[in-house]
Amino acid sequence: YSNKRIESPNIWFDYVLLLGCLLLLTFVAYIQYQYNVFGNRLGMATFIPMVILFVTAYYFDHLGILSLAITNLAAWAGISATPLQVLENNDFNNDQIIYTGLVLGLGLVAISFLSKNRNIKEHFAFTYKNFGAHLLFISCLAAMFYFENIYLVWFAVLAGICFFFFKNALKENSFYFLVITLLYAYIGLSYVVIELLFLAGDGISAVYLGLIYFIASGIGLIRMFIQYNKILKRNVSI
């Protein structure tokens, strides 16, 4: 009972702090939408809250606010790198967004490793790595779909990134990163297989072969999850 009484003020303070940051984002979005305070400089509407959120997250050591700050960083980077006419037309089929996602993902992963190796808010490392990994994987997949003529090149890039995270997941005994890495790799591989099937044969045979592939590969993927889950549990017990 005494421990709960001691911890409860800190918990309530964290909730109030998170609520305050959410209200800040809502307020900035409202004044921009209602009064167009920042005009056509849409990046400022995300840049200012982003700075405040990062400072707050590090000062109060708050993971939830750090997640908000990273999300705001992604929004600011996407808006800053995207031409205004693209934003106005809501047409996000743009290669600049893909490149921005790749650069931002690499930067977040690099910050994650620096935080862990330099012992600078080491517990923030997972959050940076999580956002960075998803950005890298999604950007590579988007590049495969967007650059149809060179999708094999982007698949090779995706395979290299997946190999890096796969080895790192085994090293750190992280089943979560192992799962997301294999899932993104499976999506990329499936896209390549389907493209090659339709390129090599007629439509009907490609459909049947595709169904066989998804059944067989799905079973293989599940077996991989089970096998590596046992390996990671064994490593933890050792």
FIROLUM-308630 format. One line per field, with one value per residue: residue number from 0; z, x, y of N, C-alpha, C, O in turn. Coordinates in nm, 2 decimals. Atoms other than C-alpha are relative to their C-alpha. Last residue first. Layout:
! FIROLUM-308630
nugu NUM  ... $
npz Z  ... $
npx X  ... $
npy Y  ... $
capz Z  ... $
capx X  ... $
capy Y  ... $
cpz Z  ... $
cpx X  ... $
cpy Y  ... $
opz Z  ... $
opx X  ... $
opy Y  ... $
END
This chain:
! FIROLUM-308630
nugu 237  236  235  234  233  232  231  230  229  228  227  226  225  224  223  222  221  220  219  218  217  216  215  214  213  212  211  210  209  208  207  206  205  204  203  202  201  200  199  198  197  196  195  194  193  192  191  190  189  188  187  186  185  184  183  182  181  180  179  178  177  176  175  174  173  172  171  170  169  168  167  166  165  164  163  162  161  160  159  158  157  156  155  154  153  152  151  150  149  148  147  146  145  144  143  142  141  140  139  138  137  136  135  134  133  132  131  130  129  128  127  126  125  124  123  122  121  120  119  118  117  116  115  114  113  112  111  110  109  108  107  106  105  104  103  102  101  100  99  98  97  96  95  94  93  92  91  90  89  88  87  86  85  84  83  82  81  80  79  78  77  76  75  74  73  72  71  70  69  68  67  66  65  64  63  62  61  60  59  58  57  56  55  54  53  52  51  50  49  48  47  46  45  44  43  42  41  40  39  38  37  36  35  34  33  32  31  30  29  28  27  26  25  24  23  22  21  20  19  18  17  16  15  14  13  12  11  10  9  8  7  6  5  4  3  2  1  0 $
npz -0.02  -0.11  -0.12  -0.03  -0.05  -0.13  -0.08  -0.01  -0.09  -0.13  -0.05  -0.02  -0.11  -0.13  -0.04  -0.06  -0.14  -0.08  -0.03  -0.09  -0.13  -0.07  -0.04  -0.09  -0.12  -0.07  -0.06  -0.11  -0.11  -0.06  -0.07  -0.12  -0.10  -0.07  -0.08  -0.12  0.02  0.06  0.06  0.11  0.11  0.04  0.09  0.13  0.08  0.05  0.11  0.11  0.07  0.08  0.11  0.09  0.07  0.10  0.11  0.07  0.09  0.11  0.10  0.07  0.09  0.12  0.07  0.08  0.01  -0.04  -0.12  -0.09  -0.06  -0.08  -0.13  -0.08  -0.04  -0.12  -0.11  -0.05  -0.08  -0.13  -0.08  -0.06  -0.11  -0.11  -0.06  -0.08  -0.13  -0.07  -0.05  -0.13  -0.07  0.09  0.05  0.11  0.08  0.07  0.08  0.12  0.08  0.07  0.10  0.11  0.08  0.07  0.10  0.11  0.08  0.07  0.12  0.10  0.05  0.09  0.13  0.07  0.06  0.12  0.12  0.01  0.07  0.00  0.00  -0.12  -0.08  -0.02  -0.08  -0.13  -0.08  -0.03  -0.09  -0.13  -0.04  -0.04  -0.13  -0.11  -0.03  -0.06  -0.14  -0.08  -0.01  -0.09  -0.13  -0.03  -0.02  -0.12  -0.10  -0.04  0.03  0.09  -0.07  0.08  -0.08  0.08  0.03  -0.12  -0.03  0.08  -0.05  0.06  0.10  0.12  0.05  0.05  0.12  0.11  0.04  0.07  0.12  0.08  0.05  0.10  0.12  0.06  0.06  0.11  0.10  0.07  0.07  0.12  0.03  0.02  -0.09  -0.13  -0.06  -0.01  -0.11  -0.13  -0.02  -0.04  -0.14  -0.08  -0.01  -0.10  -0.13  -0.06  -0.06  -0.09  -0.13  -0.08  -0.07  -0.07  0.08  0.14  0.07  -0.07  0.10  0.02  -0.02  0.08  0.14  0.04  0.01  0.12  0.12  0.00  0.04  0.14  0.08  0.01  0.10  0.13  0.04  0.04  0.13  0.09  0.02  0.08  0.14  0.06  0.03  0.11  0.12  0.05  0.06  0.15  0.04  -0.04  0.09  0.13  -0.01  0.00 $
npx -0.15  -0.01  0.04  -0.11  -0.11  0.03  -0.02  -0.14  -0.06  0.05  -0.08  -0.14  0.00  0.04  -0.12  -0.10  0.04  -0.02  -0.14  -0.03  0.07  -0.08  -0.13  0.02  0.04  -0.11  -0.09  0.07  0.00  -0.13  -0.01  0.08  -0.06  -0.10  0.06  0.06  0.13  0.11  -0.05  -0.09  0.08  0.10  -0.07  -0.04  0.12  0.05  -0.09  0.02  0.12  -0.02  -0.08  0.08  0.10  -0.08  -0.03  0.12  0.04  -0.09  0.03  0.13  -0.01  -0.07  0.08  0.09  0.12  0.11  0.06  -0.10  -0.06  0.10  0.01  -0.12  0.01  0.09  -0.06  -0.11  0.06  0.05  -0.12  -0.06  0.08  -0.02  -0.14  0.02  0.05  -0.10  -0.09  0.04  -0.12  -0.10  0.03  -0.10  0.00  0.13  0.03  -0.09  0.06  0.11  -0.05  -0.05  0.11  0.07  -0.09  -0.02  0.13  0.02  -0.09  0.05  0.13  -0.03  -0.06  0.10  0.10  -0.05  0.06  0.14  -0.01  0.15  0.07  0.08  -0.05  -0.15  -0.03  0.06  -0.07  -0.13  0.03  0.01  -0.13  -0.08  0.06  -0.03  -0.15  -0.01  0.05  -0.09  -0.12  0.02  0.00  -0.13  -0.07  0.04  -0.06  -0.12  -0.11  -0.07  -0.12  -0.06  0.01  0.08  0.13  0.08  0.03  0.11  0.13  0.04  0.10  -0.06  -0.11  0.05  0.08  -0.09  -0.07  0.10  0.03  -0.12  0.00  0.11  -0.05  -0.10  0.06  0.07  -0.10  -0.02  0.12  -0.01  0.13  -0.03  0.08  0.00  -0.13  -0.03  0.08  -0.05  -0.13  0.02  0.05  -0.11  -0.10  0.03  0.01  -0.14  -0.05  0.11  -0.01  -0.11  0.06  -0.12  -0.04  0.01  -0.13  -0.11  -0.11  -0.05  0.11  0.12  -0.04  -0.02  0.12  0.07  -0.07  0.02  0.13  0.01  -0.09  0.07  0.10  -0.07  -0.04  0.12  0.04  -0.10  0.03  0.13  -0.02  -0.08  0.10  0.09  -0.08  -0.02  0.12  -0.01  -0.11  0.02  0.10  -0.06  -0.09  0.08 $
npy 0.02  0.09  -0.08  -0.09  0.08  0.04  -0.12  -0.04  0.10  -0.03  -0.11  0.05  0.09  -0.07  -0.08  0.10  0.04  -0.12  -0.01  0.11  -0.04  -0.10  0.06  0.11  -0.07  -0.07  0.10  0.06  -0.09  0.01  0.12  -0.01  -0.08  0.07  0.11  -0.04  -0.06  0.09  0.12  -0.03  -0.06  0.10  0.09  -0.07  -0.02  0.13  0.04  -0.10  0.04  0.12  -0.03  -0.08  0.09  0.07  -0.10  -0.03  0.11  0.01  -0.10  0.01  0.11  -0.05  -0.10  0.07  -0.08  0.09  -0.06  -0.04  0.12  0.06  -0.07  0.03  0.14  0.00  -0.07  0.08  0.11  -0.05  -0.04  0.12  0.05  -0.09  0.03  0.13  -0.04  -0.08  0.10  0.05  0.04  0.05  0.13  0.02  -0.13  -0.02  0.12  -0.02  -0.10  0.06  0.09  -0.08  -0.05  0.11  0.06  -0.09  0.00  0.13  0.00  -0.10  0.05  0.11  -0.05  -0.08  0.08  0.06  -0.06  0.06  0.13  0.04  -0.12  0.00  -0.11  0.01  0.13  -0.01  -0.10  0.07  0.11  -0.06  -0.04  0.13  0.05  -0.09  0.02  0.13  -0.01  -0.08  0.08  0.11  -0.06  -0.03  0.13  0.06  -0.07  0.07  -0.08  0.09  0.04  0.10  0.12  0.10  -0.06  0.00  0.14  0.04  -0.05  -0.13  0.01  0.05  -0.09  -0.13  0.03  0.04  -0.12  -0.09  0.06  -0.01  -0.14  -0.01  0.07  -0.08  -0.12  0.06  0.02  -0.12  -0.03  0.07  0.06  0.14  0.08  -0.06  0.03  0.14  0.05  -0.06  0.06  0.14  0.00  -0.05  0.10  0.10  -0.06  -0.02  0.13  0.05  -0.06  0.06  0.11  0.07  0.12  -0.03  0.03  -0.08  0.00  -0.14  -0.10  0.02  0.00  -0.14  -0.08  0.04  -0.04  -0.15  -0.04  0.04  -0.09  -0.13  0.03  0.01  -0.14  -0.07  0.06  -0.05  -0.14  -0.01  0.04  -0.11  -0.10  0.06  0.00  -0.14  -0.05  0.00  -0.07  -0.14  -0.06  -0.02  -0.12  -0.12 $
capz -2.08  -2.03  -2.26  -2.53  -2.51  -2.54  -2.85  -3.00  -2.92  -3.08  -3.38  -3.45  -3.40  -3.61  -3.88  -3.88  -3.93  -4.23  -4.39  -4.36  -4.52  -4.79  -4.89  -4.90  -5.06  -5.32  -5.41  -5.46  -5.67  -5.89  -5.95  -6.03  -6.26  -6.44  -6.51  -6.62  -6.86  -6.77  -6.70  -6.63  -6.42  -6.21  -6.19  -6.06  -5.81  -5.68  -5.65  -5.45  -5.23  -5.15  -5.04  -4.82  -4.68  -4.59  -4.42  -4.22  -4.14  -4.01  -3.81  -3.64  -3.56  -3.42  -3.18  -3.09  -2.96  -2.84  -2.87  -3.11  -3.28  -3.34  -3.46  -3.72  -3.84  -3.84  -4.07  -4.30  -4.33  -4.43  -4.70  -4.82  -4.85  -5.06  -5.28  -5.32  -5.42  -5.70  -5.80  -5.82  -6.10  -6.36  -6.11  -5.92  -5.71  -5.58  -5.49  -5.36  -5.13  -5.00  -4.93  -4.76  -4.55  -4.43  -4.35  -4.17  -3.97  -3.86  -3.77  -3.55  -3.36  -3.33  -3.19  -2.94  -2.84  -2.78  -2.54  -2.25  -2.31  -2.23  -2.34  -2.26  -2.54  -2.69  -2.63  -2.73  -3.02  -3.15  -3.13  -3.29  -3.59  -3.62  -3.61  -3.88  -4.10  -4.08  -4.15  -4.46  -4.59  -4.52  -4.69  -5.00  -5.01  -4.96  -5.24  -5.47  -5.47  -5.48  -5.19  -5.40  -5.15  -5.42  -5.18  -5.04  -5.39  -5.48  -5.18  -5.28  -5.03  -4.84  -4.57  -4.53  -4.50  -4.26  -4.04  -4.03  -3.94  -3.67  -3.53  -3.51  -3.34  -3.09  -3.01  -2.94  -2.72  -2.54  -2.45  -2.35  -2.09  -1.93  -1.80  -1.96  -2.25  -2.35  -2.28  -2.50  -2.78  -2.75  -2.76  -3.07  -3.24  -3.15  -3.33  -3.63  -3.70  -3.77  -3.90  -4.18  -4.31  -4.41  -4.64  -4.37  -4.03  -3.84  -4.09  -3.85  -3.82  -3.96  -3.82  -3.49  -3.46  -3.55  -3.29  -3.02  -3.09  -3.07  -2.75  -2.61  -2.68  -2.50  -2.20  -2.19  -2.18  -1.89  -1.70  -1.75  -1.64  -1.33  -1.24  -1.25  -1.05  -0.79  -0.77  -0.70  -0.33  -0.24  -0.43  -0.25  0.09  0.00 $
capx 2.14  1.76  1.76  1.94  1.69  1.40  1.57  1.61  1.25  1.11  1.34  1.18  0.82  0.86  1.04  0.76  0.51  0.71  0.73  0.35  0.29  0.55  0.38  0.03  0.14  0.34  0.07  -0.17  0.08  0.13  -0.24  -0.26  0.04  -0.11  -0.43  -0.25  0.00  0.36  0.70  0.61  0.31  0.52  0.81  0.58  0.42  0.76  0.89  0.59  0.61  0.97  0.89  0.60  0.81  1.10  0.85  0.72  1.06  1.18  0.86  0.90  1.27  1.22  0.96  1.16  1.45  1.73  1.98  2.21  1.93  1.75  2.07  2.13  1.77  1.79  2.10  1.96  1.63  1.82  2.02  1.70  1.53  1.82  1.81  1.43  1.50  1.72  1.46  1.20  1.39  1.12  0.84  0.99  0.67  0.59  0.95  1.01  0.70  0.85  1.18  1.00  0.79  1.10  1.30  1.02  0.93  1.29  1.33  1.02  1.12  1.49  1.40  1.16  1.41  1.69  1.50  1.59  1.96  1.89  2.25  2.45  2.70  2.64  2.26  2.18  2.42  2.26  1.91  2.04  2.16  1.83  1.65  1.88  1.85  1.47  1.48  1.69  1.47  1.15  1.28  1.37  1.02  0.86  1.06  0.95  0.59  0.26  0.14  -0.12  -0.33  -0.37  -0.26  0.02  0.16  0.13  0.34  0.64  0.72  1.05  0.93  0.60  0.76  1.03  0.77  0.54  0.83  0.95  0.60  0.59  0.93  0.80  0.49  0.69  0.92  0.61  0.52  0.88  0.90  1.23  1.10  1.37  1.43  1.06  0.99  1.28  1.17  0.81  0.89  1.11  0.83  0.57  0.76  0.85  0.50  0.32  0.65  0.65  0.32  0.48  0.18  0.03  0.16  -0.13  -0.39  -0.67  -0.90  -0.67  -0.35  -0.51  -0.66  -0.35  -0.15  -0.42  -0.44  -0.07  -0.05  -0.35  -0.16  0.14  -0.07  -0.23  0.11  0.22  -0.11  -0.06  0.30  0.21  -0.06  0.20  0.45  0.18  0.08  0.43  0.45  0.10  0.13  0.45  0.28  0.00 $
capy -1.97  -1.92  -1.62  -1.82  -2.10  -1.86  -1.71  -2.05  -2.16  -1.84  -1.90  -2.24  -2.12  -1.81  -2.02  -2.28  -2.00  -1.86  -2.21  -2.26  -1.92  -2.00  -2.32  -2.17  -1.84  -2.03  -2.27  -1.98  -1.80  -2.11  -2.12  -1.75  -1.77  -2.06  -1.87  -1.54  -1.68  -1.75  -1.59  -1.23  -1.32  -1.55  -1.30  -1.03  -1.27  -1.38  -1.03  -0.91  -1.22  -1.15  -0.80  -0.91  -1.19  -0.95  -0.72  -1.02  -1.16  -0.82  -0.77  -1.10  -1.08  -0.73  -0.86  -1.18  -0.97  -1.19  -0.90  -1.09  -1.27  -0.94  -0.78  -1.05  -1.01  -0.63  -0.64  -0.91  -0.72  -0.41  -0.60  -0.77  -0.43  -0.30  -0.61  -0.56  -0.20  -0.32  -0.58  -0.31  -0.14  -0.09  -0.07  0.22  0.30  -0.05  -0.14  0.21  0.17  -0.15  0.02  0.31  0.07  -0.12  0.18  0.36  0.05  0.01  0.38  0.39  0.08  0.18  0.52  0.36  0.09  0.33  0.55  0.32  0.41  0.78  0.85  0.54  0.60  0.26  0.25  0.61  0.59  0.27  0.43  0.75  0.55  0.37  0.71  0.85  0.55  0.58  0.95  0.90  0.62  0.80  1.12  0.91  0.76  1.10  1.25  0.97  1.10  0.92  1.14  1.32  1.52  1.79  2.07  1.85  1.77  2.14  2.24  2.02  1.75  1.75  1.99  1.81  1.46  1.58  1.76  1.46  1.23  1.46  1.49  1.11  1.12  1.38  1.19  0.87  1.08  1.20  0.84  0.76  1.03  1.13  1.46  1.67  1.43  1.41  1.78  1.89  1.65  1.76  2.13  2.09  1.89  2.14  2.41  2.20  2.07  2.40  2.54  2.29  2.42  2.74  2.83  3.06  2.98  3.14  3.00  3.11  2.80  2.53  2.66  2.76  2.42  2.22  2.41  2.36  1.99  1.94  2.13  1.94  1.61  1.75  1.85  1.51  1.34  1.57  1.50  1.12  1.14  1.35  1.09  0.81  1.02  1.10  0.72  0.59  0.68  0.58  0.26  0.18  0.24  0.00 $
cpz 0.06  0.03  0.12  0.12  0.04  0.07  0.15  0.09  0.01  0.10  0.14  0.07  0.04  0.12  0.13  0.04  0.07  0.15  0.10  0.04  0.11  0.14  0.08  0.06  0.11  0.13  0.08  0.07  0.12  0.12  0.07  0.08  0.13  0.11  0.08  0.09  0.13  -0.02  -0.07  -0.08  -0.12  -0.12  -0.06  -0.09  -0.13  -0.09  -0.06  -0.12  -0.12  -0.08  -0.09  -0.13  -0.09  -0.09  -0.11  -0.11  -0.07  -0.09  -0.11  -0.10  -0.08  -0.10  -0.13  -0.08  -0.10  0.00  0.05  0.13  0.10  0.07  0.09  0.13  0.08  0.05  0.13  0.13  0.06  0.09  0.14  0.08  0.06  0.12  0.12  0.06  0.09  0.14  0.07  0.06  0.14  0.07  -0.09  -0.06  -0.12  -0.09  -0.09  -0.10  -0.13  -0.09  -0.08  -0.11  -0.11  -0.09  -0.08  -0.11  -0.12  -0.09  -0.08  -0.13  -0.11  -0.06  -0.10  -0.13  -0.08  -0.08  -0.13  -0.11  -0.02  -0.07  -0.01  0.02  0.13  0.08  0.02  0.08  0.14  0.08  0.04  0.11  0.14  0.06  0.05  0.14  0.11  0.04  0.07  0.15  0.08  0.02  0.11  0.14  0.04  0.03  0.14  0.11  0.05  -0.05  -0.08  0.06  -0.09  0.07  -0.07  -0.02  0.13  0.02  -0.09  0.04  -0.06  -0.12  -0.13  -0.06  -0.06  -0.13  -0.12  -0.05  -0.09  -0.14  -0.09  -0.06  -0.11  -0.13  -0.08  -0.08  -0.12  -0.10  -0.08  -0.09  -0.13  -0.02  -0.01  0.11  0.14  0.08  0.03  0.12  0.13  0.03  0.05  0.15  0.09  0.01  0.11  0.14  0.06  0.07  0.10  0.14  0.09  0.09  0.05  -0.08  -0.15  -0.08  0.05  -0.10  -0.05  0.00  -0.09  -0.14  -0.05  -0.01  -0.13  -0.13  -0.02  -0.06  -0.15  -0.08  -0.02  -0.11  -0.13  -0.04  -0.05  -0.14  -0.11  -0.03  -0.09  -0.15  -0.07  -0.05  -0.12  -0.13  -0.05  -0.07  -0.15  -0.05  0.02  -0.10  -0.13  0.00 $
cpx 0.06  0.15  0.03  -0.02  0.12  0.12  -0.03  0.02  0.15  0.06  -0.05  0.09  0.15  0.01  -0.02  0.13  0.10  -0.05  0.03  0.15  0.03  -0.06  0.08  0.13  -0.03  -0.04  0.11  0.08  -0.07  0.01  0.13  0.01  -0.08  0.07  0.11  -0.05  -0.07  -0.13  -0.11  0.03  0.08  -0.08  -0.10  0.07  0.03  -0.12  -0.04  0.08  -0.03  -0.12  0.03  0.08  -0.09  -0.10  0.08  0.02  -0.13  -0.04  0.10  -0.03  -0.13  0.02  0.07  -0.09  -0.10  -0.13  -0.12  -0.06  0.10  0.05  -0.10  -0.01  0.12  -0.02  -0.09  0.06  0.11  -0.05  -0.04  0.12  0.06  -0.08  0.03  0.14  -0.02  -0.04  0.12  0.09  -0.03  0.13  0.11  -0.02  0.10  0.01  -0.12  -0.02  0.09  -0.07  -0.11  0.06  0.05  -0.11  -0.07  0.09  0.01  -0.12  -0.01  0.09  -0.05  -0.13  0.02  0.06  -0.10  -0.10  0.04  -0.08  -0.14  -0.01  -0.15  -0.07  -0.07  0.06  0.15  0.05  -0.05  0.09  0.13  -0.03  0.00  0.14  0.07  -0.05  0.04  0.14  0.01  -0.04  0.11  0.13  -0.02  0.01  0.15  0.07  -0.03  0.07  0.13  0.13  0.08  0.13  0.05  -0.01  -0.09  -0.14  -0.09  -0.04  -0.12  -0.15  -0.04  -0.10  0.06  0.11  -0.06  -0.08  0.10  0.07  -0.09  -0.02  0.12  -0.01  -0.11  0.06  0.10  -0.07  -0.06  0.11  0.01  -0.13  0.00  -0.13  0.01  -0.07  0.00  0.13  0.03  -0.07  0.06  0.13  -0.02  -0.05  0.12  0.10  -0.04  0.00  0.13  0.03  -0.11  0.01  0.10  -0.05  0.13  0.03  0.00  0.13  0.12  0.12  0.05  -0.10  -0.11  0.05  0.03  -0.13  -0.07  0.08  -0.02  -0.14  -0.02  0.08  -0.09  -0.10  0.06  0.03  -0.12  -0.04  0.10  -0.03  -0.12  0.03  0.07  -0.10  -0.08  0.08  0.02  -0.11  0.01  0.12  -0.01  -0.09  0.07  0.09 $
cpy 0.13  -0.02  -0.08  0.08  0.09  -0.08  -0.03  0.12  0.03  -0.09  0.05  0.11  -0.04  -0.10  0.08  0.08  -0.09  -0.03  0.12  0.01  -0.11  0.04  0.10  -0.06  -0.11  0.06  0.07  -0.10  -0.05  0.10  -0.02  -0.13  0.01  0.08  -0.08  -0.11  0.03  0.08  -0.08  -0.12  0.04  0.05  -0.11  -0.09  0.07  0.01  -0.13  -0.04  0.09  -0.04  -0.12  0.04  0.08  -0.09  -0.07  0.10  0.03  -0.11  0.00  0.10  -0.02  -0.12  0.04  0.10  -0.07  0.07  -0.09  0.05  0.04  -0.12  -0.05  0.07  -0.05  -0.15  -0.01  0.06  -0.09  -0.11  0.05  0.03  -0.13  -0.04  0.10  -0.04  -0.12  0.04  0.06  -0.11  -0.05  -0.05  -0.06  -0.14  -0.01  0.12  0.02  -0.11  0.03  0.10  -0.07  -0.09  0.08  0.05  -0.10  -0.05  0.10  0.00  -0.13  -0.01  0.08  -0.05  -0.12  0.06  0.08  -0.08  -0.07  0.06  -0.06  -0.14  -0.03  0.14  0.02  0.11  -0.01  -0.12  0.01  0.09  -0.07  -0.11  0.06  0.04  -0.12  -0.04  0.09  -0.03  -0.13  0.01  0.07  -0.08  -0.11  0.06  0.03  -0.13  -0.05  0.08  -0.06  0.07  -0.11  -0.04  -0.12  -0.13  -0.10  0.06  0.00  -0.15  -0.05  0.04  0.13  -0.01  -0.05  0.08  0.13  -0.02  -0.03  0.13  0.08  -0.05  0.02  0.14  0.00  -0.06  0.08  0.11  -0.06  -0.01  0.13  0.03  -0.06  -0.08  -0.15  -0.08  0.06  -0.03  -0.15  -0.05  0.05  -0.07  -0.14  -0.01  0.03  -0.11  -0.10  0.05  0.02  -0.13  -0.05  0.06  -0.07  -0.11  -0.07  -0.13  0.02  -0.01  0.08  0.01  0.14  0.11  -0.02  0.01  0.14  0.08  -0.03  0.05  0.15  0.04  -0.03  0.10  0.13  -0.02  0.01  0.14  0.07  -0.05  0.06  0.15  0.01  -0.04  0.12  0.11  -0.05  0.00  0.15  0.07  0.01  0.08  0.14  0.06  0.03  0.13 $
opz 0.09  0.15  0.22  0.20  0.13  0.18  0.24  0.17  0.13  0.21  0.22  0.17  0.15  0.22  0.21  0.14  0.19  0.24  0.19  0.16  0.22  0.23  0.19  0.18  0.23  0.23  0.18  0.20  0.23  0.22  0.19  0.20  0.24  0.21  0.20  0.21  0.24  0.00  -0.17  -0.20  -0.23  -0.22  -0.17  -0.21  -0.23  -0.20  -0.18  -0.23  -0.22  -0.19  -0.22  -0.24  -0.20  -0.21  -0.23  -0.22  -0.19  -0.21  -0.23  -0.22  -0.20  -0.22  -0.23  -0.19  -0.22  0.09  0.14  0.24  0.21  0.18  0.21  0.24  0.19  0.17  0.23  0.22  0.17  0.21  0.24  0.19  0.18  0.23  0.21  0.17  0.21  0.24  0.17  0.18  0.24  0.02  -0.09  -0.03  -0.24  -0.20  -0.20  -0.22  -0.23  -0.21  -0.20  -0.22  -0.22  -0.21  -0.20  -0.23  -0.22  -0.20  -0.20  -0.24  -0.22  -0.18  -0.22  -0.23  -0.20  -0.20  -0.23  -0.15  -0.12  -0.17  -0.12  0.13  0.21  0.16  0.14  0.20  0.23  0.17  0.16  0.22  0.23  0.15  0.17  0.24  0.20  0.15  0.19  0.24  0.17  0.14  0.21  0.22  0.14  0.15  0.23  0.18  0.16  -0.17  -0.02  0.03  -0.07  0.02  -0.05  0.03  0.13  0.00  -0.03  0.07  0.02  -0.23  -0.21  -0.16  -0.18  -0.24  -0.21  -0.16  -0.21  -0.24  -0.19  -0.18  -0.22  -0.23  -0.19  -0.20  -0.24  -0.21  -0.20  -0.21  -0.24  0.05  0.06  0.22  0.23  0.16  0.14  0.22  0.21  0.13  0.17  0.24  0.17  0.12  0.21  0.22  0.16  0.17  0.22  0.23  0.20  0.21  0.00  -0.05  -0.21  -0.09  -0.02  -0.13  -0.11  -0.10  -0.20  -0.21  -0.14  -0.13  -0.22  -0.20  -0.12  -0.17  -0.23  -0.16  -0.13  -0.22  -0.21  -0.14  -0.17  -0.24  -0.19  -0.14  -0.20  -0.24  -0.16  -0.17  -0.23  -0.22  -0.16  -0.18  -0.20  -0.09  -0.07  -0.17  -0.17  -0.07 $
opx 0.18  0.19  0.08  0.08  0.19  0.15  0.03  0.11  0.20  0.10  0.03  0.16  0.18  0.07  0.07  0.19  0.13  0.02  0.11  0.18  0.06  0.01  0.14  0.14  0.00  0.03  0.15  0.09  -0.02  0.08  0.14  0.02  -0.03  0.11  0.10  -0.04  -0.03  -0.13  -0.09  0.05  0.03  -0.10  -0.08  0.04  -0.02  -0.12  -0.04  0.04  -0.08  -0.11  0.02  0.03  -0.12  -0.08  0.05  -0.03  -0.14  -0.04  0.06  -0.06  -0.13  0.03  0.00  -0.13  -0.08  -0.21  -0.19  -0.01  0.11  0.02  -0.09  0.03  0.10  -0.04  -0.04  0.09  0.10  -0.03  0.02  0.14  0.06  -0.03  0.09  0.14  -0.02  0.03  0.17  0.10  0.04  0.20  0.13  0.07  0.06  -0.06  -0.13  -0.01  0.03  -0.11  -0.11  0.04  -0.01  -0.12  -0.06  0.05  -0.04  -0.11  0.00  0.04  -0.09  -0.14  -0.01  -0.01  -0.14  -0.11  -0.03  -0.19  -0.16  -0.08  -0.20  -0.07  -0.04  0.15  0.19  0.07  0.03  0.16  0.15  0.02  0.08  0.18  0.10  0.02  0.12  0.17  0.05  0.05  0.17  0.15  0.04  0.10  0.19  0.10  0.05  0.15  0.14  0.13  0.17  0.23  0.00  -0.08  -0.21  -0.23  -0.18  -0.15  -0.22  -0.23  -0.06  -0.06  0.10  0.09  -0.06  -0.03  0.10  0.05  -0.08  0.02  0.11  -0.03  -0.07  0.07  0.07  -0.07  -0.02  0.11  -0.02  -0.12  0.02  -0.16  -0.05  -0.02  0.07  0.14  0.04  -0.01  0.11  0.14  0.02  0.02  0.16  0.12  0.02  0.07  0.17  -0.02  -0.08  0.05  0.06  -0.05  0.17  -0.01  0.10  0.20  0.17  0.16  -0.02  -0.15  -0.13  0.03  -0.04  -0.16  -0.08  0.02  -0.08  -0.15  -0.03  0.02  -0.13  -0.09  0.03  -0.03  -0.13  -0.03  0.06  -0.07  -0.11  0.02  0.02  -0.11  -0.07  0.05  -0.03  -0.10  0.05  0.10  -0.03  -0.05  0.09  0.06 $
opy 0.13  -0.04  -0.03  0.11  0.07  -0.06  0.02  0.11  0.02  -0.05  0.09  0.08  -0.05  -0.06  0.09  0.04  -0.07  0.01  0.11  -0.01  -0.07  0.07  0.06  -0.07  -0.09  0.04  0.02  -0.11  -0.03  0.07  -0.06  -0.13  0.01  0.02  -0.10  -0.11  -0.02  0.20  -0.15  -0.12  0.04  -0.02  -0.15  -0.09  0.03  -0.05  -0.14  -0.04  0.04  -0.09  -0.11  0.03  0.03  -0.11  -0.04  0.08  0.00  -0.09  0.03  0.07  -0.05  -0.09  0.04  0.07  -0.07  0.06  -0.05  0.03  -0.03  -0.15  -0.05  0.01  -0.11  -0.17  -0.05  0.00  -0.13  -0.11  0.02  -0.03  -0.15  -0.04  0.05  -0.09  -0.11  0.02  0.01  -0.12  -0.03  -0.14  -0.18  -0.23  0.02  0.12  -0.01  -0.09  0.05  0.06  -0.09  -0.06  0.07  0.01  -0.11  -0.04  0.07  -0.04  -0.12  -0.01  0.03  -0.09  -0.10  0.05  0.04  -0.08  -0.05  0.01  -0.13  -0.15  -0.06  0.19  0.11  0.08  -0.04  -0.11  0.01  0.05  -0.09  -0.10  0.04  -0.02  -0.14  -0.04  0.04  -0.08  -0.13  -0.01  0.01  -0.12  -0.11  0.03  -0.03  -0.16  -0.05  0.02  -0.11  0.10  -0.17  0.03  -0.23  -0.22  -0.10  0.00  -0.08  -0.18  -0.08  -0.05  0.23  -0.04  0.03  0.15  0.14  0.02  0.05  0.17  0.10  0.01  0.10  0.15  0.02  0.01  0.13  0.11  -0.02  0.06  0.14  0.04  0.00  -0.18  -0.23  -0.10  0.01  -0.11  -0.19  -0.09  -0.03  -0.14  -0.17  -0.06  -0.05  -0.17  -0.11  0.00  -0.06  -0.17  -0.05  -0.01  -0.13  -0.09  -0.17  -0.24  0.00  0.08  0.16  0.12  0.22  0.15  0.05  0.11  0.19  0.12  0.05  0.14  0.19  0.09  0.07  0.18  0.16  0.03  0.10  0.19  0.11  0.03  0.14  0.18  0.05  0.05  0.18  0.13  0.00  0.08  0.18  0.12  0.12  0.20  0.22  0.15  0.14  0.22 $
END
